[in-house]
Amino acid sequence: MVQDNFLGNYTSCVAARSTNRGILAGSQDGGIATGTLAFALEEGIIDGAIVSVMDPSEPWKPVPIVATSPEELYMARGTKYSLSPNLSLIKEATRSYGLDRVGIVGVPCQMQGLRKGQLYPVGLRDVPDKIALAVGIFCMENFPYQSIIQLVEDHGNTKLENVVKLDIGKGKFWIYTERGAVVQLPLKITHKYEQPGC
C-alpha cells in the first residue's frame, strides 16, 4: 500500500486506455471508467452503476442515473465539467432498483463522501455494504452549471448549446463548437468560474 499526501492510500496507479471502440467513440480520453463499469456489469461484479449523463433539455448539465445495461453505461461516456449529485441515488439504486451490488463513479470529493457514508451510515442502514465498486476519477476543476454557461459565452463567443466538446489539457481549457471552431483559454482565465471548493 502506498501512502501519498496528495492521492491518499492506493495499491497502484496506472494510465490506461480502453480497447473497446464503442466506448472510445464517445469517451473524453481513454474510456477507462466506462470500460471498468461495463466489465464489472458483464462479469456480475455489479448489478448496476450510478453514473452521470447529460440532461437532454439543458446542454452540458449532468444528471445522475442508475445504469443497468452496457448501453446505459455508454451514455455516460465523457467528462462532465459540472458536478452531478451521484451519491443522491444510492438509496434509489438499492431500494427502487433492488440492486445488491452497486457500482458508482465520482470525483474525489464524492468518493470521500461515499466513504464517510460507509463509515457512518446515518440514514443509509444497509446501503454501505451494497457498494461493490467505486471508481474514482481525477478532477482538476469543476464549475457550477451557470458558471460554465458564462465562461463559454464570455470567452468562447458562443452559446453552450453550440459546443460539442470541452476539454482541459496542456495548461488550457478547450472549447470545440459544432461549426469546427476551437477556442483555447489559459487555465488562469477559468479560475474565477470554478466551484469555490475545487
SVG drawing of the C-alpha trace seen along z (x, -y; Angstrom):
<svg xmlns="http://www.w3.org/2000/svg" viewBox="-39 -38 43 51">
<polyline fill="none" stroke="black" stroke-width="0.4" points="0.0,0.0 1.4,-3.4 0.6,-6.4 0.6,-9.7 -0.5,-13.1 -1.9,-14.2 -3.7,-11.0 -4.3,-9.2 -3.7,-5.5 -3.6,-3.3 -2.1,0.1 -1.2,-1.0 -1.8,-3.8 -1.8,-3.2 -2.5,-5.1 -4.7,-3.0 -7.0,-3.2 -10.0,-1.1 -9.7,1.2 -13.5,1.1 -14.2,-1.1 -17.8,-1.7 -16.5,-3.1 -13.7,-5.1 -16.0,-6.7 -17.6,-8.9 -15.1,-8.9 -13.1,-12.0 -9.7,-10.4 -9.3,-6.6 -12.8,-5.4 -11.4,-3.5 -14.2,-4.5 -16.9,-3.3 -14.9,-0.2 -14.3,0.8 -18.0,0.5 -19.1,2.3 -16.7,5.2 -17.9,5.3 -21.6,5.4 -20.9,8.1 -19.0,10.3 -21.6,9.9 -19.4,8.0 -22.1,5.3 -25.8,5.3 -25.8,1.7 -23.9,-1.6 -24.7,-5.2 -23.2,-7.4 -24.0,-10.8 -25.3,-11.6 -26.0,-14.9 -29.5,-16.3 -31.3,-16.2 -33.0,-19.5 -30.0,-21.5 -26.7,-21.3 -23.7,-20.1 -25.7,-19.7 -25.0,-16.4 -27.7,-14.3 -27.2,-11.0 -28.9,-7.8 -28.8,-4.2 -27.4,-2.3 -28.2,1.4 -27.1,2.2 -23.9,1.6 -25.9,-0.7 -26.9,-3.0 -23.2,-3.0 -22.1,-4.1 -24.5,-7.1 -22.4,-8.3 -19.1,-8.5 -17.1,-11.7 -16.1,-14.2 -18.7,-16.4 -17.5,-19.8 -20.3,-20.5 -21.0,-18.3 -23.6,-15.6 -25.2,-14.5 -24.4,-10.8 -24.4,-10.0 -28.1,-11.1 -29.1,-7.9 -27.5,-5.3 -30.8,-4.6 -32.8,-4.5 -30.3,-2.1 -30.6,0.3 -34.3,-0.1 -36.2,-1.1 -33.9,0.8 -33.2,3.6 -29.5,3.7 -27.4,5.7 -24.0,4.9 -23.8,1.2 -21.0,-0.4 -20.5,-4.2 -18.2,-6.7 -17.3,-10.0 -14.7,-12.7 -12.6,-12.7 -14.9,-14.8 -17.8,-12.4 -15.6,-9.4 -14.7,-10.9 -18.5,-11.5 -19.2,-7.9 -16.5,-6.5 -17.8,-8.7 -21.3,-7.4 -20.0,-3.8 -18.2,-4.6 -21.1,-6.5 -24.3,-5.2 -26.7,-7.6 -30.0,-7.2 -28.4,-4.6 -28.5,-1.5 -28.0,1.5 -26.7,-0.6 -23.0,-0.8 -22.4,2.9 -24.0,2.8 -21.3,0.7 -19.4,3.3 -17.2,1.0 -16.3,-2.7 -14.4,-4.2 -12.8,-7.5 -11.8,-9.8 -9.3,-12.6 -10.7,-16.2 -8.8,-19.3 -11.5,-21.9 -15.3,-21.8 -17.7,-24.6 -21.2,-25.4 -23.5,-24.9 -24.3,-28.7 -20.5,-29.4 -19.8,-27.1 -22.5,-28.8 -20.9,-32.2 -17.4,-31.0 -18.3,-29.7 -20.3,-32.9 -17.7,-35.3 -14.6,-33.7 -15.8,-31.2 -18.0,-33.7 -20.7,-31.1 -23.7,-29.6 -23.2,-26.3 -25.7,-24.5 -23.3,-25.1 -20.4,-23.3 -19.6,-19.7 -16.7,-19.1 -15.0,-20.7 -11.5,-19.7 -8.8,-20.6 -5.3,-19.8 -1.8,-21.2 -2.5,-24.1 -5.6,-25.2 -9.3,-25.0 -10.6,-23.9 -14.0,-24.7 -14.9,-22.9 -18.0,-24.2 -20.3,-22.4 -19.0,-24.7 -15.5,-23.5 -14.1,-26.4 -11.6,-25.6 -11.1,-28.1 -8.1,-27.7 -8.1,-29.6 -5.3,-29.7 -6.5,-28.0 -5.9,-31.1 -8.9,-32.6 -11.2,-29.8 -10.3,-30.1 -12.9,-32.8 -15.6,-30.4 -14.6,-27.4 -16.5,-25.8 -15.2,-27.5 -14.1,-24.3 -12.2,-23.0"/>
</svg>
